[in-house]
Amino acid sequence: MLTKLERAKEEWGGRLSVIDNWLEERQTLVVVYCKLAGLPPYQETNHSLPAQEKITHFCQLLLDYASTGHFEIYEQIITQCKLDGENNLKIAQELYSRITTTTDAALSFNDKYAESANEQALVDFDRDLSNLGQLMEERFEREDQLLEVVHLHHTLA
């Protein structure tokens, strides 16, 4: 995920501050995810569940990232694609609909774990976090494709 993020930052970074900030949010989200999941280089010898405050922090970052995408970035992209023609709009709308399914998964994860997850929910935590990680990686790919659609024709306003 971090390697793909670096490519995205190289490709679209520096063009618009809202995109730069969003990619920085993505980087923070990915790093905190890796820490929570115990992925290299953040793996620990102690294989216990993370503290609730770490889970809550991750959930807040996840919701902030998704909100920025939906209410700031995607809206601008769809508006620009409308101006660029029917084909770009169709591609952007298809990508957007695929991204929306990942938002639903993020909201479900948040609902289950953000506050004080019960003991039964925590039994599923590792599996749910892994599934969320896969969905987020798909989301990042779709978001990068959206940025590419706009980049081919214009820069965002």
Secondary structure, 3 states (H helix, E strand, C coil): CHHHHHHHHHHHCCCCHHHHHHHHHHHHHHHHHHHHHCCCCCCCCCCCCCCHHHHHHHHHHHHHHHHHHHHHHHHHHHHHHHHHCHHHHHHHHHHHHHHHHHHHHHHHHHHHHCCCCCHHHHHCHHHHHHHHHHHHHHHHHHHHHHHHHHHHHCCCC
